[in-house]
């Protein structure tokens, strides 16, 4: 158990999971990392569309984790824990910069 975990346990009295402090995310925050499955599950996905001689490629990422939509959208018993839009907003300046570079 780390010094920080001991301090938090003493201050807040949270239960430990596997010797590590676990604190669930609050409504509106991104999901807390419990197992790492969601974080490790992202895979590339691209779709292409042909209109005449022009091909448009739409790159994306996707996850097969079954609980991802419930975290993103929430349920009757749980408020949403959005994670997709904050990632897109954070990445957008760099994406725009890449597409502005000459090739």
Secondary structure by P-SEA (a helix, b strand, c coil): ccaaaaaaaaaccccccccbbbbbbccccccccccccccccbbbbbbbbbcccbbbbbbbcccccccccccccccccccccccaaaaaaaaaaaaaaaaaccc
